[in-house]
């Protein structure tokens, strides 16, 4: 989305690339958390004026909510592509684990996850709290559906309650991002994925 918005100190209008702005906001919030980022940091990183940010998003909570929606949309599109290439439910879960391994290592891992950052400050993020809770619930439901599908197609041997297994996987996925933020996630992703998949056996 492009719109006219004031940039820099000169106050001249320029084309505002919202995706570019939100990507910058995602990086800032992921790295420093909601409480660690102020409007001044957002304007410094993007070149927009304080007035322009408030006009477009009303307040910092509004920026965070839009950045979170953008972040989720990008992640879900990526996951959909992974799932399209998987032959069964177990392979989809394996693909999801591999994605989170990649996201939890190195520079991406240390940058952090916007979902985790938001949950850490969930009492401060305003309307985004509902988005965060809905996303966590949606991810659990997706995992539960995959497990049920795998139990039917034979790719998942575990006979336990699908929702309970999904909750374990959800905690594992989000925990990977927390450990990655500390720069302590394993470099041996293959072994990690193999051990994690034992939950499905």
C-alpha positions in Angstrom: 0.0 0.0 0.0 1.3 3.4 -0.9 0.1 6.8 0.4 1.4 10.3 0.9 3.0 10.8 4.2 5.5 13.3 5.7 9.1 12.2 5.8 12.2 13.6 7.6 12.4 17.0 9.1 11.6 18.9 5.9 8.0 17.9 6.0 7.7 17.2 2.2 5.3 14.4 1.2 6.8 11.2 -0.3 5.4 7.9 -1.3 4.9 5.8 1.9 5.6 2.1 1.4 3.6 0.6 4.2 5.1 -2.9 3.8 8.6 -1.4 4.1 7.6 0.6 7.2 6.0 -2.4 8.9 9.0 -4.6 8.1 11.2 -2.0 9.9 8.7 -2.0 12.8 8.7 -5.8 13.0 12.5 -5.8 13.3 12.5 -3.2 16.0 9.8 -4.8 18.1 11.2 -8.3 17.7 14.6 -7.1 18.8 13.6 -4.9 21.7 10.1 -5.9 22.6 7.0 -3.7 22.7 8.1 -1.8 25.8 11.6 -1.3 24.5 10.5 0.6 21.4 9.2 4.2 21.3 7.8 6.3 18.6 11.2 8.1 18.3 12.9 4.7 17.5 10.3 4.0 14.8 10.7 7.4 13.2 14.5 7.2 13.3 14.5 3.8 11.6 12.0 4.8 8.9 12.6 8.5 8.3 8.9 9.4 9.0 7.9 12.2 11.3 6.1 11.6 14.6 3.0 13.2 13.3 2.9 11.0 10.2 3.2 7.8 12.3 0.4 9.0 14.6 -1.8 10.0 11.6 -1.4 6.6 10.0 -1.6 4.4 13.1 -2.9 6.6 16.0 -0.4 5.4 18.5 2.4 2.8 19.2 -0.2 0.2 19.9 -1.7 0.8 16.5 1.8 0.4 14.8 2.4 -2.8 16.7 -1.0 -4.3 15.8 -0.5 -3.6 12.1 3.1 -4.9 12.2 1.8 -8.0 13.9 -0.9 -8.6 11.3 1.7 -8.2 8.5 4.2 -10.5 10.3 1.5 -13.2 10.7 0.4 -12.9 7.0 4.0 -13.3 5.8 4.6 -16.3 8.1 1.3 -18.0 7.2 2.1 -17.6 3.4 5.5 -19.2 4.0 4.0 -22.1 5.9 1.3 -22.7 3.2 4.1 -23.0 0.6 5.9 -25.6 2.8 2.6 -27.6 3.3 1.9 -27.7 -0.4 5.2 -29.6 -1.0 4.6 -32.1 1.8 3.2 -35.5 1.1 1.4 -36.1 4.3 0.6 -34.6 7.7 3.8 -35.8 9.4 5.8 -34.2 6.6 4.0 -31.0 7.1 4.8 -31.0 10.8 8.4 -31.8 10.0 8.5 -28.9 7.5 7.1 -26.6 10.2 9.8 -27.8 12.7 12.5 -27.2 10.1 11.2 -23.7 9.4 11.4 -22.9 13.1 14.9 -24.4 13.4 16.0 -22.0 10.7 14.2 -19.0 12.3 15.8 -19.8 15.7 19.4 -20.0 14.6 22.0 -17.3 13.9 21.0 -13.7 13.2 17.3 -14.4 12.7 17.2 -16.3 16.0 18.9 -13.5 17.9 16.6 -10.9 16.3 13.7 -12.7 17.9 10.0 -13.4 17.2 7.3 -10.8 17.1 4.8 -13.2 18.6 7.1 -14.0 21.6 7.9 -10.3 22.0 4.2 -9.4 22.0 3.3 -12.1 24.5 6.1 -10.9 26.9 4.3 -7.5 27.0 0.8 -8.7 26.4 -0.7 -6.4 29.0 0.7 -3.4 27.3 0.0 -4.0 23.6 -3.7 -3.0 23.5 -5.8 -4.4 20.7 -2.9 -6.6 19.6 -3.4 -8.8 22.6 -6.5 -10.2 20.9 -4.4 -10.8 17.7 -1.7 -12.6 19.7 -4.2 -14.9 21.6 -6.0 -15.7 18.3 -2.7 -16.6 16.6 -1.7 -18.9 19.4 -5.1 -20.5 19.4 -5.0 -20.8 15.6 -1.6 -22.4 15.6 -2.7 -25.0 18.2 -5.8 -25.8 16.2 -3.7 -26.2 13.0 -1.4 -28.6 14.7 -4.3 -30.5 16.2 -5.8 -30.9 12.7 -2.5 -32.1 11.3 -2.1 -34.7 14.0 -5.7 -36.0 13.5 -5.0 -36.1 9.8 -1.8 -38.0 10.3 -3.5 -40.5 12.7 -6.0 -41.2 9.9 -3.5 -41.5 7.1 -1.0 -43.5 9.1 1.9 -41.1 9.0 1.5 -40.3 12.8 1.6 -43.4 15.1 0.8 -41.5 18.3 -2.7 -42.5 19.5 -3.1 -39.9 22.2 -5.4 -36.9 22.3 -4.5 -34.7 19.3 -5.1 -31.4 21.2 -2.7 -32.5 23.9 0.0 -33.4 21.5 -0.6 -30.2 19.6 -0.1 -28.2 22.8 3.3 -29.9 23.4 4.4 -29.1 19.8 3.1 -25.5 20.2 5.2 -25.0 23.3 8.2 -26.5 21.5 7.9 -24.2 18.5 7.5 -21.0 20.6 10.2 -22.2 23.0 12.6 -22.6 20.1 12.2 -18.9 19.3 12.9 -18.0 23.0 16.1 -20.0 23.1 17.1 -18.6 19.8 16.7 -15.1 21.0 19.3 -15.9 23.7 21.6 -17.2 21.0 21.6 -20.6 22.5 19.7 -22.7 20.0 21.4 -25.9 18.7 23.4 -25.7 15.5 22.5 -29.4 14.8 19.0 -28.8 13.4 18.7 -32.3 11.9 19.1 -34.0 15.3 16.7 -31.6 16.9 14.0 -32.2 14.3 14.5 -36.0 14.5 14.1 -36.0 18.3 11.1 -33.6 18.1 9.3 -35.9 15.7 9.4 -38.7 18.2 6.5 -36.9 19.8 4.4 -38.3 16.9 5.5 -41.9 17.4 
